[in-house]
Amino acid sequence: MNFKMAVKLAVKGIVGNKMRTFLTMLGIIIGVSAVIILVSVVQGTTASVTENIESMGTNLLTVTIRGRGAEDALTYDEALTLADKEGVEGVAPVASGNVTAKFGTTTMDVPLEGVDENYQTVRNHTVQSGRFIMPLDVEFRQKVVLLGTEVVTELFGTSNPLGQTVQLNGTNFEVVGVLEEKGSSMGGSSDDKILMPLTTAQRFLKSTGIRSLYIQAESPDMVNAASAQVEQYLLKKFENDEDAYRVFNQTEMLSTVNQITTSMALMLGGIAAISLLVGGIGIMNIMLVTVTERTREIGIRKAIGARRRDILTQFLIESAVISGIGGIVGIIVGLAGNKLLTAAVGLNAQASLFIILLSLSFSLLVGMFFGIYPANKASKLRPVDALRFE
């Protein structure tokens, strides 16, 4: 008996018992769809978290100065010297605080950051309209500001804020730009803040030192080297006091996130795969019943010349067809479940081709494995005993 004939007989057997076959497939369908949905949710969540972290800037180091004794900050010039270190692409010192912004009769409390022109590149901030902070703004302490999109919506509604004057703690500032919307990241909303020239912010906030700065490495491979150079400088600056500063490495954080989410994907995928094994046991059970029901058929086939391997192949193929169809239906259900989750609760569920193929392959493997015992049992039946079976 060739392969084509074996498949035809398998399909004929499945069609002859539609409801029983469907119930047998159900375990495979649930298992495959669960694997696809759970792993897709983890992968989608990983992609969203990674995107949020990278939105803060690429190859980024965040340095926070806590200080030691009377030295509780870096000067602006000291911060800029870090740009000369090996592996460092750019440095963006920041002076930060909170202010009350007012336009007309509308007021709101909003974070304020004093920055220079390097901030745009290092933090990957683009301007939606107007312009960014320029070197002359920093040099001459210009009273100009850029607004995040949430600030614009709160203070100006649908009006154009460019050229308007806003009051920050009672002092007038001209709006020269609106930042591109970036959404939220681990540091909070990137759209709910006001930027102004660094020197202006230092005078406005009555803070001359730099306690926070962002450093961009030349490439992902240079992040650790740049981090080591910066730490070496700060260690010398604060007389070997490692508690005087903190260097946050974005690459290490991404690596940690990937490790955690990979572990979660393996754990959830493993749990879902258990239902696939249960489905495989169901296939073995129903194949044993099928062998018993078709004992006389097996006897007749053997009596007219069918070999043991023909019977073995027939039942193995029937088992594989059941699990294969169940796997395909499970994939369809899993993809539909992903779309439903995305539409209903906004989850970013992304099914990769690898997971789809892996689920289908595993379902086929389960079907074949659990079909071996019934198929072997059928192939070992003696024609005389099979023909006498009632």
Disulfide bonds with the S-S distance in Angstrom:
none
